[in-house]
């Protein structure tokens, strides 16, 4: 049998294992609950909301001061699960597209919320794309299930809440004066995530190094186009106490990213190149690791499978976020005890959060004991 065929059977088997490991609906609890609740129906509601950023947020490709989100709720037998879709411009979703998609979702056909595979397969089949919209249903459904079981998701999954990582704090591309101000605001954080990908890259790093020697990670957002330039930058960044480089070159340049990873003194992390479960296999050998975001993966269900598969392939794993309320941040944080790095500062970048949930204390992700995704409305 060829090496490629062996790898195919290995990875397809790992996907199946990931599906099994992330299942709720085979539990005795779920079956017992279903027998008691055959006549109940789930009700999905949703509304648009706009997040106001504390600072202009600039990356290699764009700048913005707001982020549109849609907040979802699933009601079932007196309990409510909360979810969220966040739509930064590069994802191609908007208030209009998410509201249009969610208006097509009919959960009244299901009377057992533990049938996650069936329910989320149905949601996924309604229309291609719409990843954030699908994530908003997935998150609310997981929150609901946790509340039914009266357990936080990390307990249901068997994760140790004391093993959460520190989270990075994001410093967007800006003037030296504003960059220094942002670094000052991030005093309690142990690692800074720096947005690069423009002609000011070295100035950004040197400005930060003028005020702190904290470890850095950098996110290039596909901004470097030449692999030799990228490698030179990575060698320099290593000297500047950088831990890893996220999406250094365009995701379409598979050969270039693979060459860079092979020669890089730092780990490379695929972000834009890694959206959903099949992309994990495609990223193997191209990047050192992957950045899982719920708004790309269509939610927690698939994110859990991606985590399992990446670990089985001996890849590094980062759990990331968009600009989000504490709803989606707390949902992603449920996976954080099993990752190498976390970038869960999205709610810290906004001034109008409406949920209270996962905290960042002394730079570390701290999970609550609340059931589901661990949040409450403010």
Residue pairs with C-beta under 8 A, 6 or more apart in sequence:
11 281
11 284
11 309
11 313
14 308
14 309
14 312
14 313
15 277
15 305
15 309
17 308
17 312
18 277
18 304
18 305
18 306
18 307
18 308
18 309
18 312
19 117
19 305
21 304
21 305
21 308
22 157
22 301
22 304
22 305
22 308
23 116
23 117
24 30
24 114
24 116
24 145
24 156
25 112
25 114
25 115
25 116
25 117
27 114
29 149
30 112
30 114
33 112
33 114
33 148
34 111
34 112
34 114
37 77
37 111
37 112
38 111
39 111
40 76
40 77
40 111
41 76
41 107
41 108
41 110
41 111
42 74
42 75
42 76
42 107
42 108
42 110
42 111
42 113
42 144
43 74
43 75
43 76
43 107
43 108
44 72
44 73
44 74
44 102
44 105
44 107
44 137
44 140
45 72
45 73
45 75
46 70
46 71
46 72
46 73
46 98
46 99
46 102
46 136
47 70
47 71
48 68
48 69
48 70
48 71
48 95
48 98
48 99
49 68
49 69
49 70
49 71
49 325
49 354
50 66
50 67
50 68
50 69
51 66
51 67
51 68
51 69
51 86
51 323
51 324
51 325
51 350
51 352
52 65
52 66
52 350
52 351
52 352
53 64
53 65
53 66
53 67
53 323
53 349
53 350
53 351
54 349
54 350
54 351
55 172
55 174
55 178
55 182
55 349
56 63
56 64
56 65
56 172
56 174
57 63
57 64
57 65
57 172
57 323
57 349
58 172
58 173
58 174
58 195
59 172
59 173
59 195
59 197
59 219
59 221
60 173
60 195
60 196
60 197
60 198
60 220
60 221
60 222
60 223
61 90
61 197
61 221
61 222
61 223
62 89
62 90
64 88
64 89
67 86
67 87
67 88
67 322
67 323
67 324
67 350
68 86
68 87
68 94
68 95
69 84
69 85
69 86
69 87
69 324
69 325
70 84
70 85
70 87
70 95
70 98
70 99
70 102
70 132
70 133
70 136
71 82
71 83
71 84
71 136
71 325
71 327
71 354
72 82
72 83
72 84
72 85
72 102
72 136
72 137
72 139
72 140
73 80
73 81
73 82
73 83
73 140
74 80
74 81
74 83
74 107
74 113
74 137
74 140
74 141
74 143
74 144
76 113
76 144
76 148
77 148
79 144
79 147
79 148
80 144
80 147
81 139
81 140
81 141
81 142
81 143
81 144
81 145
81 146
81 147
81 372
82 139
82 140
82 143
82 327
82 355
82 373
82 375
82 377
83 135
83 136
83 137
83 138
83 139
83 140
83 141
83 143
83 327
83 328
83 331
84 135
84 136
84 139
84 324
84 325
84 327
84 328
84 331
85 93
85 98
85 132
85 133
85 135
85 136
85 295
86 132
86 295
86 321
86 322
86 323
86 324
86 328
86 346
87 93
87 94
87 95
87 97
87 98
87 132
87 295
87 322
88 322
88 323
90 272
91 131
91 132
91 295
91 296
91 322
92 129
93 129
93 130
93 131
93 132
93 133
97 130
97 133
98 130
98 132
98 133
98 136
101 126
101 127
101 130
101 133
101 134
102 133
102 136
102 137
104 126
104 127
105 123
105 126
105 137
107 119
109 122
110 118
110 119
110 122
113 119
113 141
113 144
113 145
113 148
114 145
116 141
116 142
116 145
116 301
119 141
120 134
120 137
120 138
120 141
120 298
120 299
120 301
123 134
123 137
123 138
124 134
124 298
131 275
131 276
131 295
131 296
131 297
131 298
132 295
134 298
134 299
135 294
135 295
135 297
135 298
135 299
135 328
136 299
137 299
138 294
138 298
138 299
138 300
138 301
138 302
139 294
139 299
139 300
139 327
139 328
139 331
139 373
142 153
142 299
142 300
142 301
142 331
142 372
142 373
143 331
143 372
143 373
143 375
144 372
145 156
145 372
146 152
146 153
146 156
146 371
146 372
146 373
147 371
147 372
149 156
149 371
150 371
151 371
152 161
152 334
152 367
152 368
152 369
152 370
152 371
152 372
152 373
152 374
153 300
153 331
153 334
153 372
153 373
153 374
154 161
154 334
154 337
154 367
155 161
157 304
157 334
159 334
159 335
159 337
159 338
160 337
161 337
161 367
162 337
163 337
163 338
164 333
164 336
164 337
164 342
164 364
164 365
164 366
164 367
165 336
165 339
165 340
165 341
165 342
165 364
165 365
166 189
166 190
166 191
166 342
166 363
166 364
166 365
167 189
167 191
167 342
167 343
167 344
167 345
167 360
167 363
167 364
167 365
168 189
168 191
168 192
168 193
168 217
168 341
168 342
168 343
168 345
169 186
169 189
169 191
169 192
169 193
169 345
169 348
170 192
170 193
170 194
170 195
170 219
170 343
170 345
170 349
171 179
171 182
171 183
171 186
171 192
171 193
171 194
171 195
171 204
171 208
172 182
172 195
173 195
173 196
173 197
173 198
173 200
173 204
174 182
176 203
176 207
179 204
179 207
179 208
180 207
180 208
180 210
180 211
183 192
183 208
183 211
183 212
184 211
186 192
188 360
188 362
188 363
189 214
189 345
189 360
189 363
190 214
190 215
190 363
190 364
191 214
191 215
191 216
191 217
191 243
191 363
192 208
192 212
192 214
192 215
192 216
192 217
193 216
193 217
193 218
193 219
193 343
193 345
194 204
194 205
194 208
194 216
194 217
194 218
194 219
195 204
195 218
195 219
195 221
196 204
196 205
196 218
196 219
196 220
196 221
196 223
197 220
197 221
197 222
197 223
197 224
198 223
201 233
202 236
205 216
205 218
205 237
205 240
208 216
209 240
213 241
214 241
215 241
215 242
215 243
216 237
216 240
216 241
216 242
216 243
217 242
217 243
217 244
217 245
217 246
217 341
217 343
218 237
218 242
218 244
218 245
218 246
219 246
219 247
219 271
220 230
220 245
220 246
220 247
220 248
220 249
221 246
221 247
221 271
221 272
222 247
222 248
222 249
222 250
222 251
222 272
224 230
224 233
224 248
224 249
225 249
225 250
227 249
227 253
227 256
227 257
227 259
227 260
230 248
230 249
230 256
230 260
231 260
231 263
231 264
233 248
234 242
234 245
234 248
234 260
234 264
234 265
234 266
235 265
237 245
237 266
238 265
238 266
242 266
243 266
243 267
243 341
244 266
244 267
244 268
244 269
244 288
244 289
244 316
244 341
245 264
245 266
245 267
245 268
245 269
246 268
246 269
246 271
246 291
246 318
247 269
247 270
247 271
247 272
247 273
247 291
248 257
248 260
248 268
249 256
249 257
249 260
250 256
251 257
251 270
251 272
251 273
254 282
254 286
257 268
257 270
257 273
257 286
257 287
258 285
258 286
260 268
261 268
261 285
261 286
261 287
261 288
264 288
267 288
267 289
267 316
268 287
268 288
268 289
269 287
269 288
269 289
269 290
269 291
269 316
269 318
270 279
270 283
270 286
270 287
270 289
270 290
270 291
271 290
271 291
271 293
271 320
273 279
273 282
273 283
273 286
273 287
274 280
274 282
274 283
274 287
274 290
274 291
274 292
274 296
274 306
275 296
275 297
276 296
276 297
276 298
276 302
276 306
277 297
277 302
277 305
277 306
277 309
279 290
280 290
280 306
280 309
280 310
280 313
280 315
281 309
281 313
283 290
283 315
284 313
284 315
287 315
288 315
288 316
289 310
289 315
289 316
289 317
289 318
289 340
290 306
290 310
290 315
290 316
290 317
290 318
291 318
291 319
291 320
291 343
292 303
292 306
292 307
292 310
292 317
292 318
292 319
292 320
292 335
292 339
293 319
293 320
293 321
293 322
293 332
294 300
294 303
294 321
294 328
294 331
294 332
295 321
295 322
295 324
295 328
297 303
297 306
299 331
300 331
300 332
300 334
300 335
303 319
303 332
303 335
304 335
307 317
307 335
307 338
307 339
310 316
310 317
311 317
311 338
316 340
316 341
317 338
317 339
317 340
317 341
318 339
318 340
318 341
318 342
318 343
319 332
319 333
319 335
319 336
319 339
319 341
319 342
319 343
319 344
320 332
320 342
320 343
320 344
321 328
321 329
321 332
321 343
321 344
321 345
321 346
322 328
322 346
323 346
323 349
323 350
324 346
324 347
325 347
325 350
325 353
325 354
325 355
326 347
326 353
326 355
326 356
326 357
326 358
326 375
327 355
327 357
327 373
327 375
328 346
329 344
329 346
329 347
329 357
329 358
330 355
330 357
330 358
330 367
330 368
330 373
330 374
330 375
331 373
332 344
333 342
333 344
333 357
333 358
333 365
333 367
333 374
334 367
334 373
334 374
336 342
336 344
336 365
336 367
342 365
344 358
344 360
344 365
345 360
347 353
347 355
348 360
353 378
354 377
354 378
355 375
355 376
355 377
355 378
356 375
356 376
356 377
356 378
357 368
357 370
357 373
357 374
357 375
357 376
358 365
358 366
358 367
358 368
358 374
358 375
359 366
359 368
360 366
367 374
368 374
368 375
370 376
